[in-house]
Amino acid sequence: MQLGPIADRLENYMNLLATRQRLVTSNIANVDTPGYRTQDIDFQFEYLAAAGSPDTAKLAPNITNVPGLAVKNDGNDVSLDREARLLAENGIRFNLASTLMRNQVRAIRSAIQEGRAGA
């Protein structure tokens, strides 16, 4: 069932957030892995690409290493401070998106119920 363009974009956004969440948790899990390099996505670029075209929303985000992080002696560059901040930020974004999605579903449900009452 299609909920409309707003719900589709919210779904794409939530999928992007889920991808980032997996990357952040993987980074945290590898904080002590020698040679491990922090991975992320260019969140703003990926979101704008997904929002601009339905075709690009179906593509997997481009996962890259994060430049400019301090590298420890073992070659690992995971910063727990950075990853904790991203987890918190991602959680806030996901909560907002899920609230907006619930509101979209309520609005559609309300329109359907009003349509039935008027028939």
Residue pairs with C-beta under 8 A, 6 or more apart in sequence:
2 8
3 104
3 105
3 108
4 104
4 108
6 104
7 101
7 104
7 105
8 54
8 57
9 50
9 51
10 97
10 100
10 101
10 104
11 101
12 50
12 51
12 57
13 47
13 50
13 51
13 93
13 97
14 94
14 97
14 98
14 101
16 41
16 43
16 46
16 47
16 50
16 61
17 90
17 93
17 94
17 97
18 94
19 41
19 60
19 61
20 40
20 41
20 43
20 86
20 90
21 87
21 90
21 94
23 39
23 40
23 41
23 63
24 40
24 83
24 86
24 87
24 90
25 87
26 39
27 36
27 38
27 39
27 40
27 78
27 83
28 78
28 80
28 83
28 87
30 36
30 76
30 78
31 76
31 78
31 80
31 83
32 76
33 76
34 74
34 75
34 76
35 74
35 75
35 76
36 75
36 76
36 77
36 78
37 65
37 66
37 75
37 76
37 77
38 65
38 66
38 69
38 77
38 78
38 79
38 82
38 83
39 63
39 64
39 65
39 66
40 63
40 64
40 66
40 86
41 61
41 62
41 63
41 64
42 62
42 64
46 61
46 62
49 56
49 57
50 56
50 57
51 57
66 77
69 77
69 78
69 79
69 82
70 77
70 79
71 77
